[in-house]
């Protein structure tokens, strides 16, 4: 699963003896930053096609400095081996995940006021502000998360109404979980078949993979660490209990069963999203920004649509989302040229290069001046859906700033709690009490 940009990209910026002493110089007449004589820049990205497009755009806009920029593909998964390999070789401008910025801000260059001023008109909140605790050093450029999807061709073949009269990205007949659960219950006596296979899954809810499974427990309006306090995830709140009740309601509706008709065991409800996209195992599912949607549609001959998650008791569920964005190496030898490359990356043409050469969805305010043209309808639909997602908190524990508060969510065995409700082993109230207890134990062991 391609969720995290290499932490190595940002940690490697500590290499070097001291910060560059020169500064970025903006030419108001040319409306561009000056380029130092003999400058050479490296931009760190996570795929070759996008990197080549950035280099080509630079050469087009700066023919006098053609060949000055090269790209380096660091991939999307970090590791200690990469961190070691990158020491002293970090790029001048690189793509990083938002949650890593504040913890490594000392190694990043403060962005010039001209760029900061422009960013205020297009940078997506709250990602921009939360990543920049003080002096701006990061501007989000794309979303990294999941959106609700539905297979229009599969639904039509199953006799389901796919009309979206209000254009909210959801079929009107299934824009609430109450309606989806009712559909699942109607299939209980006889599961339908599609392309010769029995449809046993209405929605492949994730319980054992708790990152994508988070959206289920937001059904009552719960938002983890909503108070901005790393010691208070909010497990004791009624809204969290309501989210657990949603899981129970989904189990009661049998939205996922085995070939025998028995409820799918909670332990088996892991990462099943790729299977739904590529093999049409369910009419409703989640899709990540890194997944090859167009490839799946082309190969399978079907149409996938996107929108926000349906509501439950009039509350809209919200998956996690992060952003990736650009930073400038605090040790770059060419801060002005690096700022010019940075500026270009956020031009409409710069964002168009990203949209045309990667799977990424731009993280921009509505009607921003630099909004690219979406030739891919999927990206336009997903972009609108992400407005309803919840930013994965990047806060740390107050007494242990090296420890992310979210490590507790991922580390207390919350998947076992979700499983216990689905499998009927615990009531939502009992499961909630267990979550509160486990969090208290984890916090006592780690917040010191």
C-alpha positions as CSV (number, residue, x, y, z in Angstrom):
1,X,0.0,0.0,0.0
2,X,1.4,3.2,-1.2
3,X,0.6,5.7,1.6
4,X,3.8,7.2,3.0
5,X,6.4,9.2,1.0
6,X,9.9,8.3,2.1
7,X,10.7,9.7,5.5
8,X,14.2,9.6,4.2
9,X,13.5,12.5,1.9
10,X,13.1,14.9,4.8
11,X,15.5,13.3,7.3
12,X,18.3,13.4,4.7
13,X,18.0,17.2,4.6
14,X,20.1,17.3,7.8
15,X,23.2,16.5,5.8
16,X,25.6,19.4,5.4
17,X,27.7,21.7,7.5
18,X,25.5,24.8,7.6
19,X,22.6,26.5,6.0
20,X,23.3,28.4,2.8
21,X,24.0,32.0,3.6
22,X,22.6,33.5,0.4
23,X,18.9,34.2,0.0
24,X,16.2,33.9,-2.6
25,X,16.0,37.0,-4.8
26,X,12.7,37.8,-6.5
27,X,12.7,39.9,-9.7
28,X,9.4,41.8,-9.6
29,X,9.8,42.8,-13.3
30,X,10.3,39.3,-14.5
31,X,8.0,37.9,-11.9
32,X,10.4,35.1,-11.2
33,X,13.3,34.3,-8.9
34,X,16.8,34.9,-10.1
35,X,19.0,31.9,-10.9
36,X,22.5,31.8,-9.4
37,X,25.3,31.4,-12.1
38,X,26.2,27.8,-12.5
39,X,23.3,26.5,-10.4
40,X,22.4,22.8,-10.5
41,X,19.2,21.6,-8.9
42,X,17.8,18.1,-8.0
43,X,14.1,17.6,-7.4
44,X,13.0,14.5,-5.4
45,X,9.8,12.9,-6.7
46,X,8.3,9.4,-6.5
47,X,7.8,8.5,-10.1
48,X,9.9,8.9,-13.2
49,X,7.2,10.2,-15.5
50,X,6.4,13.1,-13.3
51,X,10.0,13.8,-12.7
52,X,10.7,14.0,-16.4
53,X,7.7,16.3,-16.9
54,X,9.1,18.7,-14.2
55,X,12.5,18.8,-16.0
56,X,10.8,19.4,-19.3
57,X,8.7,22.3,-17.9
58,X,11.8,23.9,-16.4
59,X,13.6,23.7,-19.7
60,X,10.6,25.2,-21.5
61,X,10.3,28.1,-19.1
62,X,14.0,28.7,-18.7
63,X,15.7,27.8,-22.0
64,X,18.7,29.9,-20.8
65,X,19.2,27.4,-18.0
66,X,18.2,24.2,-19.9
67,X,19.6,21.1,-18.3
68,X,20.1,22.8,-14.9
69,X,17.4,20.6,-13.2
70,X,17.4,16.9,-12.9
71,X,15.0,14.6,-11.0
72,X,15.7,11.8,-8.5
73,X,13.0,9.1,-7.9
74,X,13.1,8.1,-4.2
75,X,10.0,5.9,-4.4
76,X,7.2,6.0,-1.9
77,X,8.4,3.8,1.0
78,X,11.0,4.9,3.5
79,X,13.5,2.8,5.4
80,X,16.7,3.1,7.5
81,X,18.7,1.8,4.5
82,X,17.4,4.7,2.4
83,X,18.1,7.2,5.1
84,X,21.7,6.0,5.3
85,X,22.1,6.1,1.5
86,X,20.8,9.6,1.2
87,X,23.1,11.3,3.7
88,X,24.7,14.2,1.9
89,X,22.7,13.6,-1.2
90,X,19.3,15.0,-0.5
91,X,17.6,17.0,-3.3
92,X,17.3,20.7,-3.3
93,X,13.5,20.5,-3.6
94,X,11.6,17.4,-2.7
95,X,8.2,15.9,-2.1
96,X,7.3,14.9,1.5
97,X,4.3,13.8,3.5
98,X,2.8,16.6,5.6
99,X,3.2,14.9,9.0
100,X,7.0,14.8,8.7
101,X,7.4,18.6,8.3
102,X,7.1,20.0,11.8
103,X,9.4,17.3,13.3
104,X,12.2,18.2,10.8
105,X,11.6,21.9,10.3
106,X,15.1,22.8,11.4
107,X,16.4,21.2,8.2
108,X,14.1,23.0,5.8
109,X,14.3,26.5,4.3
110,X,11.8,29.1,5.1
111,X,9.7,30.0,2.0
112,X,10.1,33.5,0.6
113,X,7.3,35.9,1.3
114,X,6.2,36.1,-2.4
115,X,5.5,32.3,-2.5
116,X,3.9,32.5,1.0
117,X,1.6,35.3,-0.2
118,X,0.5,33.4,-3.3
119,X,0.0,30.2,-1.3
120,X,-2.7,31.8,0.9
121,X,-4.9,32.0,-2.2
122,X,-4.7,28.3,-3.2
123,X,-3.2,26.2,-0.4
124,X,-5.7,23.8,1.1
125,X,-6.5,24.1,4.8
126,X,-6.1,22.7,7.3
127,X,-3.1,20.9,5.8
128,X,-1.2,24.1,5.1
129,X,-1.5,25.6,8.5
130,X,-1.1,22.4,10.5
131,X,2.1,21.4,8.8
132,X,3.6,24.8,9.2
133,X,3.9,25.5,12.9
134,X,5.2,29.1,12.6
135,X,7.3,30.0,9.6
136,X,5.9,28.4,6.4
137,X,8.2,25.8,4.9
138,X,5.7,23.5,3.2
139,X,2.9,23.9,0.8
140,X,0.6,20.9,0.1
141,X,0.4,19.9,-3.6
142,X,-1.7,16.7,-3.6
143,X,-4.0,14.5,-1.6
144,X,-2.9,11.1,-0.3
145,X,-6.0,9.2,0.8
146,X,-9.1,7.3,-0.1
147,X,-12.5,8.2,-1.6
148,X,-15.8,6.3,-1.8
149,X,-16.3,4.6,-5.1
150,X,-19.2,2.7,-6.8
151,X,-19.1,0.5,-9.9
152,X,-21.8,2.0,-12.1
153,X,-21.8,-0.9,-14.6
154,X,-22.0,-3.5,-11.9
155,X,-24.9,-1.8,-10.3
156,X,-26.8,-1.4,-13.5
157,X,-26.3,-5.1,-14.3
158,X,-27.6,-5.9,-10.8
159,X,-30.7,-3.8,-11.5
160,X,-29.8,-1.0,-9.1
161,X,-30.6,2.7,-9.8
162,X,-27.5,4.7,-10.5
163,X,-29.1,8.1,-11.1
164,X,-27.3,11.0,-9.4
165,X,-29.8,13.7,-9.8
166,X,-28.4,16.1,-7.2
167,X,-24.8,15.6,-8.6
168,X,-23.3,14.9,-5.2
169,X,-21.2,12.1,-6.6
170,X,-23.5,9.4,-5.1
171,X,-26.4,7.5,-6.6
172,X,-29.5,9.0,-5.1
173,X,-30.9,5.6,-4.2
174,X,-27.8,4.7,-2.2
175,X,-26.5,7.9,-0.7
176,X,-27.1,6.7,2.9
177,X,-25.9,3.7,4.7
178,X,-29.4,2.9,5.8
179,X,-30.2,2.4,2.1
180,X,-27.1,0.3,1.5
181,X,-27.8,-1.9,4.5
182,X,-31.3,-2.4,3.3
183,X,-30.0,-3.5,0.0
184,X,-27.7,-6.0,1.7
185,X,-30.6,-7.4,3.8
186,X,-32.7,-7.8,0.7
187,X,-29.9,-10.0,-0.7
188,X,-29.8,-12.2,2.4
189,X,-32.2,-14.9,1.1
190,X,-30.5,-15.1,-2.4
191,X,-27.3,-13.4,-3.3
192,X,-27.2,-12.0,-6.9
193,X,-24.7,-13.1,-9.5
194,X,-22.6,-10.9,-11.7
195,X,-20.4,-12.1,-14.6
196,X,-21.0,-15.6,-13.4
197,X,-19.9,-15.0,-9.8
198,X,-22.0,-14.7,-6.6
199,X,-21.8,-11.2,-5.1
200,X,-21.1,-11.8,-1.4
201,X,-19.9,-8.4,-0.5
202,X,-21.8,-5.1,-0.7
203,X,-19.0,-3.1,0.9
204,X,-15.7,-4.6,1.9
205,X,-15.4,-2.9,5.2
206,X,-11.9,-2.9,6.7
207,X,-11.6,-3.8,10.3
208,X,-8.2,-5.4,10.6
209,X,-6.5,-2.7,8.6
210,X,-7.3,0.3,10.8
211,X,-6.1,3.1,8.6
212,X,-8.8,2.6,6.0
213,X,-11.1,1.2,8.7
214,X,-11.1,4.5,10.5
215,X,-14.0,5.9,8.5
216,X,-16.4,3.3,9.9
217,X,-16.0,4.7,13.5
218,X,-16.7,8.3,12.3
219,X,-20.4,7.3,11.6
220,X,-21.4,9.1,14.8
221,X,-19.4,12.2,14.1
222,X,-16.3,11.0,16.0
223,X,-13.0,12.6,15.0
224,X,-9.8,11.3,16.6
225,X,-7.8,13.9,18.6
226,X,-10.4,16.5,17.7
227,X,-9.3,18.7,20.6
228,X,-5.7,18.9,19.3
229,X,-4.4,17.3,22.4
230,X,-2.2,14.2,21.9
231,X,-3.3,12.6,25.1
232,X,-7.0,12.8,24.2
233,X,-8.1,10.6,21.2
234,X,-11.7,10.8,22.4
235,X,-12.4,7.0,22.8
236,X,-14.6,7.8,25.8
237,X,-17.0,10.0,23.8
238,X,-20.5,8.9,22.8
239,X,-19.6,9.6,19.1
240,X,-17.0,6.8,19.2
241,X,-19.5,4.4,20.7
242,X,-21.9,5.4,17.9
243,X,-19.2,4.5,15.4
244,X,-18.9,1.1,17.0
245,X,-22.7,0.7,16.8
246,X,-22.4,1.4,13.0
247,X,-20.0,-1.6,12.7
248,X,-22.6,-3.7,14.5
249,X,-25.3,-2.4,12.2
250,X,-23.2,-3.3,9.2
251,X,-22.7,-6.8,10.6
252,X,-26.4,-7.2,11.2
253,X,-27.0,-6.2,7.6
254,X,-24.5,-8.8,6.5
255,X,-22.7,-6.4,4.1
256,X,-19.9,-9.1,3.7
257,X,-20.5,-12.8,3.8
258,X,-18.7,-15.9,2.9
259,X,-19.6,-18.3,0.1
260,X,-21.6,-20.3,2.7
261,X,-23.6,-17.2,3.6
262,X,-22.0,-16.9,7.0
263,X,-20.8,-13.5,8.1
264,X,-17.2,-12.8,7.1
265,X,-15.0,-13.2,10.2
266,X,-13.7,-9.9,11.4
267,X,-10.1,-11.2,11.2
268,X,-10.6,-11.6,7.4
269,X,-11.7,-8.1,6.9
270,X,-8.3,-6.7,6.0
271,X,-7.3,-4.7,2.9
272,X,-9.8,-5.8,0.2
273,X,-10.1,-2.5,-1.7
274,X,-7.8,-3.5,-4.6
275,X,-9.9,-6.7,-5.1
276,X,-13.1,-4.6,-5.3
277,X,-11.6,-2.2,-7.9
278,X,-9.8,-4.8,-10.1
279,X,-12.0,-7.9,-9.7
280,X,-15.5,-6.3,-9.1
281,X,-16.2,-8.1,-5.9
282,X,-18.5,-5.4,-4.5
283,X,-20.6,-2.5,-5.9
284,X,-19.4,-0.1,-3.2
285,X,-15.8,0.3,-1.9
286,X,-13.0,2.8,-1.2
287,X,-10.2,3.7,-3.7
288,X,-6.8,5.2,-2.9
289,X,-5.1,8.0,-4.9
290,X,-2.2,5.6,-5.7
291,X,-4.4,2.9,-7.3
292,X,-4.6,2.5,-11.0
293,X,-8.2,3.3,-11.6
294,X,-8.0,4.0,-15.3
295,X,-6.1,0.8,-15.8
296,X,-8.8,-1.2,-14.0
297,X,-11.6,0.5,-16.0
298,X,-9.9,-0.1,-19.3
299,X,-9.0,-3.7,-18.6
300,X,-12.5,-4.6,-17.1
301,X,-14.6,-2.4,-19.4
302,X,-16.5,-0.8,-16.5
303,X,-17.0,2.7,-15.1
304,X,-16.1,3.7,-11.5
305,X,-17.7,6.8,-10.0
306,X,-16.6,8.7,-6.9
307,X,-18.1,10.8,-4.2
308,X,-18.1,11.4,-0.5
309,X,-19.0,8.5,1.8
310,X,-22.7,8.1,2.4
311,X,-24.3,9.3,5.6
312,X,-25.5,7.3,8.6
313,X,-28.2,8.9,10.7
314,X,-27.5,12.0,8.7
315,X,-23.8,12.1,9.6
316,X,-21.3,11.7,6.8
317,X,-18.5,9.3,7.4
318,X,-15.0,10.6,6.8
319,X,-11.9,8.6,5.8
320,X,-8.4,9.8,6.7
321,X,-6.5,11.9,4.2
322,X,-3.0,13.3,4.2
323,X,-1.2,15.6,1.8
324,X,2.1,15.5,0.2
325,X,3.8,18.8,-0.7
326,X,7.1,20.5,-1.6
327,X,9.9,21.6,0.7
328,X,13.3,23.2,0.0
329,X,16.4,21.8,1.4
330,X,17.8,24.1,4.1
331,X,21.3,23.3,2.9
332,X,20.8,24.0,-0.8
333,X,23.7,25.9,-2.4
334,X,21.2,27.7,-4.7
335,X,18.3,29.0,-2.6
336,X,17.1,31.5,-5.3
337,X,17.1,28.9,-8.1
338,X,15.4,26.4,-5.8
339,X,12.7,29.0,-5.1
340,X,12.2,29.5,-8.8
341,X,11.7,25.8,-9.3
342,X,9.4,25.8,-6.3
343,X,7.4,28.6,-7.8
344,X,7.1,26.8,-11.1
345,X,5.8,23.6,-9.4
346,X,2.7,25.5,-8.2
347,X,2.0,27.3,-11.5
348,X,-1.0,25.9,-13.4
349,X,1.4,24.3,-15.8
350,X,3.3,22.8,-12.9
351,X,0.2,21.2,-11.4
352,X,-0.9,20.1,-14.9
353,X,2.4,18.2,-15.2
354,X,1.5,16.4,-12.0
355,X,-2.1,15.6,-13.0
356,X,-1.0,14.4,-16.5
357,X,1.9,12.3,-15.3
358,X,0.9,10.8,-11.9
359,X,-2.2,9.4,-10.1
360,X,-2.3,12.4,-7.7
361,X,-5.2,14.7,-7.1
362,X,-4.3,18.4,-6.5
363,X,-5.0,19.7,-3.0
364,X,-6.3,23.2,-3.9
365,X,-9.0,25.5,-2.8
366,X,-12.0,25.7,-5.0
367,X,-11.6,27.8,-8.2
368,X,-7.9,28.5,-7.5
369,X,-6.1,30.3,-10.3
370,X,-3.7,27.4,-10.8
371,X,-6.3,24.7,-11.0
372,X,-5.3,22.3,-13.8
373,X,-7.6,20.9,-16.4
374,X,-8.9,17.4,-15.6
375,X,-8.9,15.3,-18.7
376,X,-9.6,12.4,-16.4
377,X,-13.1,12.6,-14.9
378,X,-12.1,10.3,-12.1
379,X,-9.6,12.8,-10.7
380,X,-12.2,15.6,-10.8
381,X,-14.7,13.5,-8.9
382,X,-12.1,12.3,-6.4
383,X,-11.0,15.9,-5.8
384,X,-14.5,16.9,-4.8
385,X,-14.8,13.9,-2.5
386,X,-11.7,14.7,-0.6
387,X,-13.3,17.9,0.7
388,X,-15.2,15.7,3.2
389,X,-12.2,13.6,4.4
390,X,-10.5,14.1,7.8
391,X,-6.8,15.1,8.0
392,X,-4.9,12.4,9.8
393,X,-3.6,14.2,13.0
394,X,0.2,14.7,13.1
395,X,0.4,15.8,16.7
396,X,2.9,14.4,19.2
397,X,2.7,13.4,22.8
398,X,3.3,16.4,25.1
399,X,6.0,14.7,27.3
400,X,7.5,12.7,24.4
401,X,7.8,14.8,21.3
402,X,9.5,12.0,19.4
403,X,6.3,9.9,19.6
404,X,3.3,10.6,17.4
405,X,-0.1,10.4,19.1
406,X,-1.4,8.4,16.2
407,X,1.0,5.7,17.1
408,X,-1.4,4.9,19.9
409,X,-4.3,4.4,17.5
410,X,-2.2,2.0,15.5
411,X,-0.5,0.4,18.4
412,X,-3.2,-0.5,21.0
413,X,-4.8,-3.3,19.0
414,X,-7.9,-1.3,18.0
415,X,-8.5,-3.8,15.2
416,X,-9.3,-6.4,17.8
417,X,-11.9,-4.1,19.3
418,X,-13.5,-3.5,15.9
419,X,-13.4,-7.2,15.2
420,X,-15.1,-8.0,18.6
421,X,-18.1,-5.8,17.7
422,X,-18.4,-7.2,14.2
423,X,-18.2,-10.8,15.4
424,X,-20.7,-10.2,18.2
425,X,-18.2,-11.0,20.9
426,X,-18.6,-7.5,22.6
427,X,-21.3,-4.9,22.7
428,X,-20.3,-1.4,21.5
429,X,-20.3,-0.3,25.1
430,X,-18.0,-3.0,26.2
431,X,-15.7,-2.5,23.3
432,X,-15.6,1.2,24.0
433,X,-14.5,0.6,27.6
434,X,-11.7,-1.7,26.3
435,X,-10.5,1.0,24.0
436,X,-10.4,3.5,26.8
437,X,-8.4,1.1,29.0
438,X,-5.9,0.2,26.3
439,X,-5.3,3.8,25.4
440,X,-4.7,4.8,29.1
441,X,-2.1,2.0,29.3
442,X,-0.4,2.9,26.1
443,X,-0.3,6.6,27.1
444,X,1.2,5.9,30.5
445,X,3.9,3.8,28.9
446,X,4.8,6.3,26.1
447,X,4.1,9.8,27.3
448,X,7.3,10.2,29.4
